[in-house]
């Protein structure tokens, strides 16, 4: 059995073709939604490329959520 690698572009194109079935909100998030999402981050997981663990984000949820909220509404 042989595995043939497909270019990432083709895979992304296939996924984009399936995007019509997904219901995605385009509304700007509220501050409460951002805070709720930060609270849902799982503890004990490896941090991302920024090196910030979820536990640290949760310890300072007010300032973190406010900064993320400002970033999200600008995008």
Contact map, one row per residue, 1 for C-alpha under 8 A:
111000000000000000000000000000000000000000000000000000000000000000000000000
111100000000000000000000000000000000000000000000000000000000000000000000000
111110000000000000000000000000000000000000000000000000000000000000000000000
011111000000000000000000000000000000000000000000000000000000000000000000000
001111100000000000000000000000000000000000000000000000000000000000000000000
000111110110000000000000000000000000000000000000000000000000000000000000000
000011111110000000000000000000000000000000000000000000000000000000000000000
000001111111000000000000000000000000000000000000000000000000000000000000000
000000111111100000000000000000000000000000000000000000000000000000000000000
000001111111110000000000000000000000000000000000000000000000000000000000000
000001111111111000000000000000000000000000000000000000000000000000000000000
000000011111111100000000000000000000000000000000000000000000000000000000000
000000001111111110000000000000000000000000000000000000000000000000000000000
000000000111111111000000000000000000000000000000000000000000000000000000000
000000000011111111100000000000000000000000000000000000000000000000000000000
000000000001111111110000000000000000000000000000000000000000000000000000000
000000000000111111110000000000000000000000000000000000000000000000000000000
000000000000011111111100000000000000000000000000000000000000000000000000000
000000000000001111111100000000000000000000000000000000000000000000000000000
000000000000000111111110000000000000000000000000000000000000000000000000000
000000000000000001111110000000000000000000000000000000000000000000000000000
000000000000000001111111000000000000000000000000000000000000000000000000000
000000000000000000011111100000000000000000000000000000000000000000000000000
000000000000000000000111110000000000000000000000000000000000000000000000000
000000000000000000000011111000000000000000000000000000000000000000000000000
000000000000000000000001111100000000000000000000000000000000000000000000000
000000000000000000000000111110000000000000000000000000000000000000000000000
000000000000000000000000011111000000000000000000000000000000000000000001100
000000000000000000000000001111101100000000000000000000000000000000001001100
000000000000000000000000000111111100000000000000000000000000000000001000000
000000000000000000000000000011111110000000000000000000000000000011001000000
000000000000000000000000000001111111000000000000000000000000000000000000000
000000000000000000000000000011111111100000000000000000000000000000000000000
000000000000000000000000000011111111110000000000000000000000000010011000000
000000000000000000000000000000111111111000000000000000000000110010000000000
000000000000000000000000000000011111111100000000000000000000000000000000000
000000000000000000000000000000001111111110000000000000000000000000000000000
000000000000000000000000000000000111111110000000000001001100100010000000000
000000000000000000000000000000000011111110000000000000000100100000000000000
000000000000000000000000000000000001111111000000000000000000000000000000000
000000000000000000000000000000000000111111100000000001000000000000000000000
000000000000000000000000000000000000000111111000000001000000000000000000000
000000000000000000000000000000000000000011111000000011100000000000000000000
000000000000000000000000000000000000000001111100000001100000000000000000000
000000000000000000000000000000000000000001111110000011000000000000000000000
000000000000000000000000000000000000000000011111000010000000000000000000000
000000000000000000000000000000000000000000001111111111000000000000000000000
000000000000000000000000000000000000000000000111111110000000000000000000000
000000000000000000000000000000000000000000000011111000000000000000000000000
000000000000000000000000000000000000000000000011111100000000000000000000000
000000000000000000000000000000000000000000000011111110000000000000000000000
000000000000000000000000000000000000000000000011011111011000000000000000000
000000000000000000000000000000000000000000101111001111111000000000000000000
000000000000000000000000000000000000010011111010000111111100000000000000000
000000000000000000000000000000000000000000110000000011111110000000000000000
000000000000000000000000000000000000000000000000000111111111000000000000000
000000000000000000000000000000000000010000000000000111111111100100000000000
000000000000000000000000000000000000011000000000000001111111100000000000000
000000000000000000000000000000000000000000000000000000111111100000000000000
000000000000000000000000000000000000000000000000000000011111111100000000000
000000000000000000000000000000000010011000000000000000001111111110000000000
000000000000000000000000000000000010000000000000000000000001111111000000000
000000000000000000000000000000000000000000000000000000000001111111100000000
000000000000000000000000000000000000000000000000000000001001111111110000000
000000000000000000000000000000100110010000000000000000000000111111111000000
000000000000000000000000000000100000000000000000000000000000011111111100000
000000000000000000000000000000000000000000000000000000000000001111111110000
000000000000000000000000000000000100000000000000000000000000000111111111000
000000000000000000000000000011100100000000000000000000000000000011111111100
000000000000000000000000000000000000000000000000000000000000000001111111110
000000000000000000000000000000000000000000000000000000000000000000111111111
000000000000000000000000000110000000000000000000000000000000000000011111111
000000000000000000000000000110000000000000000000000000000000000000001111111
000000000000000000000000000000000000000000000000000000000000000000000111111
000000000000000000000000000000000000000000000000000000000000000000000011111
